[in-house]
Amino acid sequence: MGNKKLIALKDFGSVMYDLKNDLGETFDLTRVLPTEKSQIEQEYLKWETELMKPLWDEGPIWMPITRHIHKSLMSNGEPEYKHLWGKK
């Protein structure tokens, strides 16, 4: 909400960044603003219930790769598979 960005991964947790003051997403605000993070999570969960089920998914072969990419995003790291889609 506002300048805040929430990244959540099922069974892994979530992180929250302030894009106005931390565009590089280097400082997780989870411990600093727990109430605001909780409010954003509640809004997200409410919004998610309004979505239709996906018409397809990536399937079991790609799930480990997708999960790794999401974990890397949450820790502000570079995915190990980056070389597969372009620049090294």
N, C-alpha and C positions, 0 to 999 in steps of 0.2 A: 504494500500500500504506500502510495507516495513514492519516495525514492528507495524504498526497501525492496530487496529481492530475496525470496525464499526458495531454496532448492531442497527438495525432499526425496528420499529414496526409501522405499518400503524395506523394512527390516534393517535399515542402516542408520536412520535418523535424518536430521535436517540441519541446515545452516542458513544464516541470514546475513545479508550484506547491505550496506548503505551505498547505493550507486552514485549518489551525488558527491560524497566525500571519499569514496573508496572504489573508484571505477575498476581497478584491477582485482577487486574481490579478494583482498588479502587478510581482512580482519573480520572474523565471524562474530556477530553481535549477539549470539545466543545467550551468553552469560551476562552481558551488559544490559540487554533489553528483553528479559524473559517474558514479561507481560505482553509487550508489543508482538513478539514472536508468536506467542500463544494465540493472540487475536488474529494474526495473519493466517496461522494454521487452521483456525476454526473457519475463517472465511473461505480458505482453500478447500477444506473438506466439504463445506456446504456447496460450493460451486461444483465440485467434482461429482456430487450426487445428481446434479442436473444434466450431466453429460450422457450421451448414448454410449452403449458398448462399442468398442472398436470393431470395425468390419474385418480386420485382420490383425495378426501380430507377427512378430519376427520369427517365432518358432524357437524350439529348444536349441538349435545349433547356434543362433546368434545371441541368445540371452546372456551367456557369460561375458561376451565382448561388450554388449550394451551395459551390463552391470558394472564392468570395469571402467568404462568411459564415464558413467555417472558418478562412481566413487572418486575418480580423478577430478571431475568437475567440482565435487563437494570439498575436496581437499586442496583445490586450486592447483592441481598438478597436471602435467601433460600426460595424456593417454599413451600407453606403450605401443598402441597400434597406429599411432599418428602417421607413420610412414606408408601405411596402406592406402591413404587417400590423398597423397600429394607431397607437399614439402617435407624435407627431412631435417 
